[in-house]
Amino acid sequence: MSNEISPAELDSYIGKEVGVSDWIKIDQERINKFAEATNDFQYIHIDEERAAQTPFGGTIAHGFLTLSLLSTLSSSGGGIKLKDPVMAINYGLDKVRFISPVRAGTRIRARFTPVEAKERKPRHYLIKHNVTVEIEDEDKPALIAEWLGMTVI
């Protein structure tokens, strides 16, 4: 299935999973770079020895690092997109829940299901996707989110 559709097709995709992204590895280097970029140096993210003594058993990714990867995850096979956009922008989130920690060295991917689509003004479409970020070989997801995107055609 192509994820590029016309506005007239939007309603037929509501409630249906439309894509699963490629896997992305969350290694310690990525976590350290995120800590540097955000000034969040909490030991559970960057101190491998100390983090090994916690119930996590090692370092974990920042929840906001996992969340920030939604755009990348979406570009590798997730979400529906309108054909021939003038622009598409991140419009925000209605809900985010961090369910399980993402341990350094694991891989994540995302599943996308559109749940709402509205033409807010002429040629401006607001699309809400339910997104579940999975952790490879784990039962519980890393996070769930209601993600909003605005596309102008």
Buried (B, 14 or more C-beta within 10 A) or exposed (E): EEBEBEBEEBEEBBEEEBBBBEBBEBBBEBBBEBBEEEEEEEEBBBBEEEBEEBEBEBBBBBBEBBBEBBEEBBEBBBBBBBEEBEEBEEBEBEEBEBBBBBBBEBBBBBBBBBBBBEEEEEEEBBBBBBBBBBBEEBEEBBBBBBBBBBBBB
